[in-house]
Amino acid sequence: MIMKKRILAVLCAAALAAMSLMGCGGSKEPRQQITVFNYGMYIDPAILDQFTAETGIEVLYEEAMTPEELYSKYSSGAIKYDVLCSSEYIIMKLMAEGELQPMDFTQFPHIDSISDDVWSFCATFDPGNQYALPYFWGTVGLLYNKNMVSEPPTSWDVLFNGRYSGNIIMQNSMRDAFMIALKYLGYSCNTTNPDELAAARDLLISQKPDVQSYLVDEARDEMIAENAAIAVVYSGDGILGCEGNENLAYVVPEDGSNLWIDCWAMTKHCDNPEAVYQFLDYLCCQTDIVAQNFEYVYYPPSNADVRELLDEAVVNNPLLFPDFNTLENCEVYQLMDEDTTALMDQYWKEIKAE
């Protein structure tokens, strides 16, 4: 049902985006406009119409499929976006480049609905919580087949102990692969220590004969088809995987993992902050709208009050709403310096070499 809903919704979103960017709409001109940049299928398109109907502010809306595409389109300067949503490391990059302006959260009538825990995680890359408004968040973890794995895994060790050789799918992502090895070795996933990075490289090289494949989105489908015993996936794929096959389960290892947070930020081009504040407060802080959007996106929202409006079974699903106490060893990715990035690139090539 969720996948059917998303297919229909993305068609609606595409039509809405096309009309809004061409200036099509009703005969009555809205009082104001804001230009919004977001990921695909990451907002219920009906909410954009509702917001305009209630406020008179028209939303010119555009989408990107990946953080890198979003950053590239923004940096081209072809469109002067007022507000955008992206991953924390893109937000950090834009902050460092002076592309964002701080937001005055005292102008958000419902700002108190945002979770204190999520604010705390945001503060690790946005000190003082000045630039980023948290939207949705999630984790990297293990999607495993309960009939193929002898007991529920609690550690990344299950990827390195050789018991499931040939039945492991790793993320085809340098940052995520290194995160797993570093956390398993007891290091921070944001380390810049060359010796620790080298140890992670050696571990991943020694693991390579046990790896069936390195995949991203395809990992979920391979697990649903029961073509592997264990896969490293993002929590959203973990949720959909479990819905697609009752033999699957998702877990965040106790060693710790990456906790990702997608956030909204206001660009330096915005000359109408009040309209942006209205939009973001409506989307992220007004609890009934957050509940509506959750049903479309199906990721944990930053709004803590939304649980009161959701079914008990949904709220008690640890895949959707994990206990923050279980995430105490998780870290948010930090922006790496150029030397560390170059070193990791070199090591990743060595790991992936035939």
TATA-V898155 format. One record per backbone hydrogen bond with DSSP energy under -0.5 kcal/mol. CO is the residue of the C=O (numbers start at 1). NH is the residue of the N-H. Records with the same first field share a line. If there is no record, write none. Layout:
CO=NH  NH
This chain:
1=5
2=6
3=7
4=8
5=9
6=10
7=11
8=12
9=13
10=14
11=15
12=16
13=17
14=18
15=19
16=20
17=21
18=22
19=23  24
20=23
27=29
32=58
34=36  60
35=82  83
36=62
37=85
38=64
39=42
43=45
44=47  48
45=48  49
46=50
47=51
48=52
49=53
50=54
51=55
52=56
56=31  32  58
58=34  60
59=61
60=36
62=38
64=40
66=70
67=71
68=72
69=73
70=74
71=75
72=76
73=77  78
74=77
79=81
82=267
83=37
84=265
86=263
87=90  91
88=92
89=93
90=94
91=95
92=96
93=97
94=99  100
95=98
99=268
101=266
103=105
104=107
105=108
107=109
108=111
110=113
111=114
113=304  305
115=119
116=120
117=121
118=122
119=123
121=124
122=125  126
126=129
130=103
132=134
133=264
135=302
136=262
137=300
138=260
139=235
141=233
142=144  251
143=231
144=146  249
145=148  149
154=254
155=158
156=159
157=160  161
162=165
164=167
167=229  230
168=170  212  213
169=232
170=215
171=173
173=177
174=178
175=179
176=180
177=181
178=182
179=183
180=184
181=185
182=187
183=186
188=191
192=194
193=197
194=198
195=199
196=200
197=201
198=202
199=203
200=204
201=205
202=206
203=207
204=208
205=208
207=210  211
208=211
210=166  168
213=170  215
215=172
216=219
217=220  221
218=222
219=223
220=224
221=225
222=227
223=226
229=145
230=169
231=143  233
233=141
234=237  238
235=239
236=240
237=241
238=242
239=243
240=244
241=245
245=248
247=146
249=144
251=142  253
253=256
257=331
258=140  260
260=138
261=88
262=135  136
263=86
264=133
265=84
266=101
267=270
272=275  276
273=277
274=278
275=279
276=280
277=281
278=282
279=283
280=284  285
281=285  286
285=287
286=289  290
287=291
288=292
289=293
290=294
291=295
292=296
293=296  297
294=298
300=137
302=115  304
304=307
305=308
306=309
307=310
311=315
312=316
314=317
316=318
317=320  321
323=326
324=327
325=328
327=330
331=259
337=341
338=342
339=343
340=344
341=345
342=346
343=347
344=348
345=349
346=350
347=351
348=352
349=353
